[in-house]
Amino acid sequence: MFGLLLSVFAAAYLVWSLICLETNYRRAKSMGIPLIRLPIDPLNILFQVFESQVWGILDRLPVKAILPQWTTYARRGWFFEDKADTALRLGKIWGLVTPVGILVQLTDPEAIDDVLSRRMDFQRPTEPYTILEVFGPCISSADADNWARHRKVLAAPFNESIMSFVWSESLQQAQDLIACWTKDGIKSCSRDTRTLSLNVLAATGFKKSFKFRHWKRDEPQSTDADLSYRDALQIILDNALLLLILRPKFLSFRYLPKSWQRIGKAAAAFEGYMRQMMDEEMQSLNQGTKGSGSLMTSLVRAGDAYSKGSANDGNRIKGLSVDEIFGNIFVINFAGHDTTANTLAFGVLLLAAYPEVQNWIAEEVRRFCKEMEPKSWQYNDLFPKLVRCQAVMYEILRLYPPVLALQKGTRSSSQLIHASDRTITIPPNVQVFSCVPATHCHPDHYPDPLRFQPSRWVENQTGSLEETLVTPRKGAYLAWADGPQVCPGLKFSQVEFVAVLACLIQSCKIETIKLDGEGEQTMRDRVLKVLNDCDFQLLLRMKDAESIQLRYVKV
C-alpha cells in the first residue's frame, strides 16, 4: 500500500513539474531570448542533498555523450565548467526555465552594468542567504530596506586608514610563512594560505594577533577546553558547510560524532570570544576612550546607536543589534578569509606553472623594493607602484573567481534591461544572473581569454616608463561584484595579496617538483589540470591542490 501511494505521489509530482515547466516556458518566451528547459530545479533541497552522489556515479560511467544537454546546467557550479561556451552558442543573454522559475543568464557587459547599478529595481533575493545567519542576521541576508544600514556600518572600518596595518600585518605573516617554507618545505600550500589569511583578518579586524603556524599533518589538536580565538574560528571555517546546514545548537548534542561535537564547541567558544570583545569595546565606549580601533570598535558603536535609536519612538533604525553584530562578524570572517586564501592558493600554483610570470613580477619588486627588508616597506610608497603584482591578482580572479554568479531578480513588476544591442523586458518574479566566468572568458571582452596573461592588465603611458593598471570595462569584470553592492573588502584583499606576493617573490621563486622525465610543457599541463579541477560548495576551490608538489628556493 505504501509503495502504491509513493508511486502515485511521484507520478503526480512529475506531472505537476512538467505543467509548471511549460507554464514558465511560455511566460519566458515573451523576452525573445534563447531558452533551455531544465526539468529539475537546482535549488530543490532533495536534489541538492543527493546531487554530488548522482554526478559522482554518472561521471564514472561512459554515458556523458548520451546525457541530454540540460544536465550541464543541473550541476552545482556549472558556470565554471561551461565558461563562455553557452554564451558563444546562444548569445550573451539567454535563459534557463525550470518548474519553479525563470533564470536569465547575462554575459553582456552593458546589461550586467545596468542590472547591478539598479539596486532597487533588481534586488538580490534574501532567501538563499539566510543560511549564513549562523550567529544572527547579516549584510548578506539583509533585504533591500536594511542592506544600506548594514553596509554603512561595515564600510566605515574598511577605509584607507587601516590599509597600512593590513599591509604591515600581511608582510609579517608572509615572512613567517617564508621561514616555514624555507625550513620545512611546502607541505600544503592551500592550508598555509588559509592560515595566513586568517591571521591577517584576525589581527586587522579584531586586534587578535597570532604568529603564523605551519600546517603539519600530525600536529596534535587543541583540546576543547583551551580553544583560542583562532583555533575556534579555524574549526568553524574549515567546517562551514556542516555548520551552515546543521547549526551550532544541533552540533552540540552529545550523541553526535565527536568530530561534529567539536564543531559545535568551537562555535560556542567563538561566540564567547565575540561577546568578550564586545564587552571590552563597550567598556571603552562608556569610558569615553577610542577603543582598539578594530572592526569590533565600529560594530559596537553601531550597536550603541541601535539601542539609542530603538529607545526613541519614531526614529529610523540606526546601527546594528547585538545579533546583527555577531552575524556580520561571522560573515566577514567567512567571506574575507576563504576568498583571499583561495586566491593566494591559485596564485602560488599558477606562478609555479608560469616561471616567466614570476620573473616578470620579480623584476618589478626588485626595482622598487631593491634589497630592503620587508619590515621597512611603506604601504603609501610601494603599493601604488607594484602594478604587476596587482595585475596578477586581477588575472587570477578573472580565471578563478570565488563567486560564479551574481544573483538579482525582479519583484512584482516588469523591468527593462538595456543591453548592447537591444532592450529586453524582464517579467515579474524572474531571477537574473550575471555569469562571472562567462563574462570573464568571452573573447569579445578579453583576447585569448583562457590564457593566464597578467600583462593584459598593465599599460605604459605614452612617453613614460611608468606602468599603470588597466581599468576594467564596466560590467566586464566582476571579481568583487560591481555597482552599489560592490564588495566592501575590495581594497583590503588587494593590499593583503600584493604584500604577500611581493614578499614571496623578492628573493625566492616557487617551483613545481617535476616527475621523472617530465618536460616543462608536460609539467605545466599537469598543474593546469589540477587548477581547473575545481568544485563549488560555498566558493570555488581546487579539489586536490596538494597533488602538486612545490618547492621554495632562493634565486
N, C-alpha and C positions, 0 to 999 in steps of 0.2 A: 504493500500500500504506500509506504514511504517513497519507494522508488518511483511509483507511478506519479505521485504528487510532485516529486522532484523533476521528473521528465516534463510534466505539464508546465511547471513553473519555468523551466529552461526554455521550452518552446515559446511560451508567452513572452518571455523576456527578449528572445531573439526577434520575434515578430514586432514587438514594440520598438526595439532598437532600429530595425530596418525602416519602420514607418517614420520615426524621428529623424533618421539619417536622410531620407528622401525629402521630408519637410524642410529640413535645414538646407539641403542642396538647392531646392527651388528658391528659397529665400536668398541664398548666396549668389545665384545666377544674376540677380539684379545688379551686382557690382561690375559685371563684364570682365572678370579676370579668370585665368585658368584655374580649375578646381580639381582636387583629388579627394575621392571618398575614402574615409578612414573609419571602418566599421567598429573599431574599438576606441573608446575614449581613453587617451593616455593618462588621464588623471583618475581613472577608475581605481578605487582602493584595492579591490581584489586583484586587478591586473598588475598594479604596482608591486604587490606582495610577491607574486609569482613570476614577474616579468624576467628577471635575471636568470631564473632557473629554466624557463622556457627557451630563452635565446641560447643559453648555455648548451642545452640539448640539441637544438636545431643547428647551431654552429658546428657541431661535431658530425653532423650528418651531411651527405652530399645532396642537399636539397636547395641550396642557395639559388641555383639557376631557375628553379621552377616556382619559387615563392612569388606571390603576387607583389606588384610594385608598392602597394600601400604598406607592406611590412617594414619598409625602410623607415617610415615615419612613426612607427609604433614603438621604436626603441628609445629608451631614455638617453638623451644626449645625442640624438641623431644629427643635430646641427653640425657637430664637429666632423663626423664621418662624411657627411654629404658635402660640406663646404659650399661651393657655389654651383655644384652640378645641377641641381634642380632649377636654380635661378637662370642658368645658361640655357636650360632646355625649355622652360616655360615662360621666362621673363622675370623681371625684377619685382613684380608684385603678383602673387598667386595665393591660393587658399587651400587649407585642409578643412574638410567638412566631416564632423563626427555626429553620432546620435545626440550628443549633448550640446554642441555648439559649432560656431564657425571660427576658424583660426586663420586670420590673414597674415601672410608672411611678407615682410618688406626687406628688400635689398637695395632699393633706390634711395640714394643719399638725400635727395630733396624731400621725398616722402617721409623718411626717417626723421629728418630735422624738423619737419612740420609737426609730426606727432609728438616728438619729445619736447618741443618748445611750448606745447599747449597742454599744460598740466591738468587743467580743469576739464577740458574737452575730452581728452584721452587719459583716463585715470588708471593708475596701477591697481589691480584687484588686491584686496587685503586678505581674502580667504586663504590663498596658498601660503601666505607668510605668517599666519597665526601659529604655525608650528614652531616659529622662532621664539615664541613667548614663554620660554622655559622659566625665566625668573620674573617675567612681567611684560606688559605692553612695551613696544619699542618703535623706533622710527620705521623699520621695515614693514611693520603690520599696521601702522597708523593710517587712518583714512585721509581723504583729501583735506578735510577741515582741520585735522590735528597734526598733519605732517609738518606744516610750517612751524608750529610750536616746537616740535622735536628738533627740526632742522636748525632753528635759531640757536638753541642751546648747544647742540653738538658741533656746529660750525665754529662757534666762538673760540674754543681752545685749539682748534686745528688751524691756527693762523701763523703768520710769518715769525712771530715772536718765539715760538718753540722750535723752529726748524734748526737752529744752531745746536740745541740739545739733542734733537733726533740725529743730527749729523755726527756729533761727538760720541754719542752712545753707540751708534752703528759702527763707527770706526773702532771703538774699543772692543765691541763684540767680534768684529771681523779679525782683529789682531789676535784675540783669544782663539778664534776658530783656526787661524793660520798656524798658531803654535801647536794646536792639537793635530792638524793635518800633517805638519812637518815632523812631529814626533811619532805619531801612531799610524799615519796614512789616512786615506779617506775610506772609512768603514761604511758609512751610509750618508750619502750626500743629502737625500731628501729629509732624513731625520735631523741632520745637523742644521740645515737651513730653517727647519721648523723651530728648533731650539733658539737659534739666533734671532729669528723674527719675534718669537715670544718674549725674549729678554728685552729687546728694544721697545716693544709695546708696553711691557710691564713697567719699565723704567720711565718712559716718556709719559704714558697716560696716567700712571698711578704711583709714580715715585717708589717703585719696588725694584731695586737694583739687584741683579744676580750675575755672578760670574758664569761665563759660558762653560757648559758641562758637556764634554764629548760623549756621544751616544755609544754605549757598549752593550753588546748582546747579552752578556752575563752579569750586568750590573744589578745588584740587589735593589728591590723596590723599597720605597719609603713605607713605613708602617702607617696604617690608617690614623694612628694617634698623633703622628708628627708630620702630617702633610703640610708643606709650606704653601704659600700662595701660588708659587709657580708650579709645584707638583700637582696641586688640586686643579689648576687651570689646564695643565698639560693633559691630565687624565680626561677632563671634560672635552677638550678639543680633539683628542685622539679618538674619542668615542661619541662624537657629536651626534651622529645619525641615530644611534641607540637612545641617547638621552632625549633627542627631539621627539622620538616616537613614543617612548615609554614614560618619560618624565621622572624627575628626581624622587618623588614620594614612592612611586611604584618600585623603583630600583633599590629602595631601602629595605624591602621585605626580606626577612631573614631566610625564607625558603628558596630564594633565588640563588643561582650560581654565585660563588664568591667573587668572581670577576665582575659580575653585574652589580653586586652589593658595593664593591669598591667604587664603582662609578657614582652610585647614589651617595656614598660617604664623601666622595670628592666634591660633589655638587653642594652638599650641606656645608662642607668646610669652606668652599668658595663663597657661598652666601654669607657665612660668618665673617670672612675677611672683608667682604663688601660692607657689611654693617659696621665693622670696626673702623674701616677707613672713613665711612660716612660720619660716624660719631666724632672722630678726630677732627674732621673738617668742620663739622657743625660747632664743635667747641671753639675752634679758631674763629669762626664767623661770629659767635656770640661774644668773644673777647675783643673783637674789632681788629684782629690781625688778618693778614692776607692768605694764610694757609699755605699748603705745599705748592700751589700754582699748577697743579696737575689737572687732568681731565676731571677727576673727582671733585676738585675745588669748584669747577664750573657747574658740575651737576648738583652739588649741594646748594649752591647759591640759587640754582633754578628750583630746587626743592623748597627753599625758603620763600621764593617768590610765589610758588604754587600755593603754599599754606596760607600766605598772607592774602593772596587773591581770592582763595576759597572762603576766607573769613568775611569778605566784603561782598554782600549780595549785589548782583548787577554788574560786577566786574567780569570782564572777559578772562577766561582761564589763562594764566601765565605759568611759565616754568614747567616742572615735571613733578609728578607724585613719587613717593618712595618706590613703589613697584615699577614705575616707568624708569627711574634711575637704575635700578637693578637690571631691568630688561635691556636697557641700552648699553650698560657695561658689558653684558654678555655678547650682544650683537657686535659691538665694536671689537671685542677680542676675537670673536668667531670670524668676522669678515676681514678684519685688518690683519689677522695672523695668517690664516691659510692662503689668502690671495698673494701676499708678498712672499711667503715661504715657498709656495709652488712656483712663482715666477723665478725666484732665485734658483730653484732646483732645475727647472727647464733651462735656465741660462747657463748653469755650470755644464750640463751635458751638451748644449749647443756649442759652447766655446771649445769643449773638448773635441767636438766633431769638426769644428772650423778653426784650426790654429791660425789661419790668416786673419781672421777677425780678432783673435786675441792680440796678434801683433799690431793690428790697426788701433786697437784701444790702448795698448801699452805705449805706443808712440805718443798719444795724447797725454796719458797720465804722466809719463816721464818728462814730457815737455813742460807741463805746468807744476807738477809736484817735485820734479827733479829728484834729489835724494833725501828730501825732508822726511822726517819721521811722521807717520800718520797723525800722531797726537798733536802735532803742530799745524795740521791743515786747518784752515779757516773756512767755514761754510760760505760766508759772503764773498770771499775771494775766489774760491775754487769751484763751487757747484755750478755757477753760470758758465764757466769755461769748459767743463767736462761734457761737451756736447755729444761726443761719440758714445760715452757711457750712457747718456740719456737715450740716444738713438737705439742702442742695443735693447734697452727696456721696451721702447716703443715697438721694436720689431718682434721681440718675444711675445708681447701681448697681442700683436696683430695676428700671429700664427697660433698662439695658445692662450686665448682669452679665458679667464677663470669662469666668467658667466657667459653662456652661449646665446641667450636671447633676452631682450628687454621687453617685458610684457606690459601692455597697456590695454585699454578697452573703452568702447563707447558705453554709455549708460542707457538712459531711457529715450534718447533722441539720436537721430542720424547725425553724422559728421562728415565733412568733406576732407579728403586728403589730397594735397596738391603735390603731385609727382612731377618728374622732369618733363614728361611728355603728355600728361593728361591730368584731369581731376576726377577722383573716384568718390562716390557716395558710399559710406560705410553704414550699414543698417544699425539699429539699436542693439545693444547687448551682444556685440561682436568683439572677440579678443584680437588684438593687433600685436604682432611680434616683430621687433626689429632684430633680424637674424645677424648675429655678430660674425661668426666665421664666414658666412656667405658674403657679407659686405666687405670683410677684410681680405677675402680671397678672390674677389671678382676682378678679372683682367681689365675691366673698364676703369677701375679705381686704382689698381696697383699693377704696374708691368711685372711680368714673370711672378705672379702673386704667391706661388707655393715655395719660392726660393727664400731662404734666410739671407737677407741682404740689409743689414743695418745702415749701410751708407745711403740708402734711399731717403733717409730722414735728415741728411746733412747737406747743406749747400754753402758755397762760398759767395760772399758778397763781391760784386764786381770791383776789380782793382784792389782787393784786400785779401790777406791770408786768413782773416778771421772766419771761422766756421759758425754757422747758426743752425738751429734746429728748425726743420720744416714744420710749418703749422698744418695739421691735418685738415683736409677738406671737411666742411660741415656735414655731418651725417654719414661720413665715410670711415670714421674711426670711433669705436665705441667701447674701448677697453675700460674706461671709467664711467660708462654711460655718457650722457650729454644733456644739455638743456638745464632747466631749473633743478632737476633732481640728479645732477652730476655727483659723483662720489665725493663726500667731504674730506676723505683721506687721500685725495689725489696727490697733493704735494708731499705729504708725509711719506707715501710709498716711494715716490721718485727720489726723495732725499736719501732715504734708507738704502734703496737699491744702488744708487750711484756711489754712495760712500763705501758700501761693501764691495762692489765690483772694482772700484779704483784701488782699494786696499789689496784685494786678492791678486790683481794683475801688475801692481807696481814693480815687483822684483821677482815674480814667480810665474809659472804657467801651469795650466791644468791639461793633463794628457790622458788619453784613453790607453789602457793597457791592451795591446793587440794580442790576438790569438795567434797560435803558431802558424807561420806562413801567410798571415793576413796583410794585405796591402792597404794603402791609405784610403782608396775609394771603398774597398770592402768594409773597412773599419767604419767609415762614415755611414755607409748604408746600414750597418748593424745598429749604430747609435740612433740613427733617424727612425729605424723601425721601432725601437723602444720608445722614443719620443712621441711617436704617432700612435702608439698602442695605449690609448687613454680610456678611462671610464668617467662617468659623470654621476656622482652621488649627490653631493651638495655643490661641489665646484669641480672644474676639470682638473684631473690629475693623472700622472703616469701610473700604469698598473704595476710596473716592475722596474723602477729606476735602478735598484740595486744589482740588476743583472749586468750592468755595465761597470766594470772595474776601472777606477780612476787613480791617478797619482798626481801629487802636487810637488813640483820641482823648481829649484832655483834656476833663473835664466843665466 
